[in-house]
Amino acid sequence: SVQFEHQLLGYDLSPTMSSPADGPLRIAVTSSNPEKLEAVRAAFQTVLAPQTLGLVVEVTVCPSDSGIPHGQPWGMQHTYEGALARLHHMKARLGETESTVGGTFLYLVSVENGVFVLLRHDATEAQDVACVVVEEVATGRQGMNFSQTRPYPLQEIQRMRQEGASGERIGEFCRHWYDEKALLVSRADQIRTATSFALSLLGSLG
């Protein structure tokens, strides 16, 4: 049997209405990050709820490797490749037969955040960006989108790396850094909007 972490996040868009006759809409996501999972779920409910009365969305956690040894994608191409690699590894873990994927999930979603840099004569600007790939299992079609970017504290993180800081410590620093900045765009906003656009592209590609 396929082994992966089962975690269902159900959301009833219309609690007073009955669910569709064929049951909830099930999607698998390549992340275990609660913020990313909730953002993906919110995107699906926003895009698909008007089309399905009483829609219930279930998100299954299926953490998958990006194949990037140091864990940090650099540049938009590398970030896109990381998202595709996570999707590929998730499908390999689930099994690509109709009984294990098509019989369980309607959509597969891969999320990858990366960093790209912009050089100036007196400084280096770094931006964090999310890439989301949504695959429709029945057809194999994919929609992809990049998010709005956010500033990334590159110099501070490079200094921490040089001092031997752990990934957990750097992650905690980033959380506090973004909390203090109180930017108009959050990580959840990045994932939600990129997922919504990628999902909507599947309709326009049909």
C-alpha positions, -999 to +999 in steps of 0.1 A: +000+000+000+011+036-005+026+051+026+022+088+032+010+111+059-028+113+059-042+146+070-076+158+058-086+194+060-123+195+052-141+228+044-179+229+039-186+259+018-223+258+024-229+241+058-267+244+053-266+227+020-259+191+011-226+180-004-224+169-040-237+134-047-202+122-057-186+133-024-160+158-015-134+172-039-101+156-029-067+171-036-032+161-026-006+187-018+032+183-017+036+202+015+029+196+052+031+234+060-003+243+076-002+278+061+004+265+026-023+238+030-049+263+042-040+287+013-044+259-013-078+249+002-089+285+002-080+289-035-099+258-045-130+269-026-129+304-041-125+292-077-147+261-077-174+269-052-196+289-076-197+258-099-206+232-072-234+236-048-224+226-013-188+219-023-166+202+004-129+203-002-105+178+014-068+184+014-044+154+018-009+161+030+017+143+010+051+159+016+075+154-013+111+162-020+122+190-043+154+173-051+174+204-042+202+193-018+206+226+001+168+231+001+167+266-013+157+272-049+174+302-065+158+320-094+124+314-110+136+286-133+150+267-103+119+273-083+097+260-111+118+229-114+116+223-077+078+225-079+078+200-108+101+177-089+079+177-059+049+168-081+068+140-098+079+125-065+044+128-050+030+109-080+057+083-077+049+077-040+011+076-046+015+054-077+004+066-111-023+041-117-059+052-119-068+031-088-043+049-065-044+084-079-074+089-102-096+069-079-087+091-049-078+126-060-092+150-086-062+174-084-026+173-074-009+205-062+028+213-058+040+244-040+076+257-040+090+290-027+122+303-040+144+334-040+157+355-069+181+384-067+184+417-084+218+434-085+225+471-081+258+489-080+255+494-042+234+465-030+217+431-038+180+430-036+164+396-029+127+386-034+108+356-022+083+341-048+060+311-048+054+288-077+023+266-078+016+238-102-019+223-103-025+190-122-059+178-132-056+140-126-082+129-152-065+147-181-029+152-169-032+189-178-012+213-157-017+250-148+012+269-133+016+304-118+041+325-099+030+347-070+035+383-061+070+386-046+080+397-011+113+411+002+137+384+014+164+391+041+193+377+021+222+394+039+210+384+073+204+348+063+238+346+046+254+358+078+235+333+098+246+305+074+282+316+078+279+314+115+265+279+113+229+285+122+205+256+117+176+256+092+152+257+121+168+288+136+168+305+102+132+296+097+123+311+130+142+343+122+123+346+089+090+342+107+099+370+131+113+392+103+081+390+083+059+395+114+078+427+122+076+439+086+038+434+085+038+433+047+006+436+027+013+402+011+018+372+033+031+337+025-005+325+026-015+353+001+012+342-022+001+306-023-036+313-024-034+337-054-009+316-073-031+285-068-062+303-078-047+315-110-031+281-119-064+264-112-083+289-134-059+283-162-070+247-164-105+260-173-092+284-200-070+256-214-100+233-219 
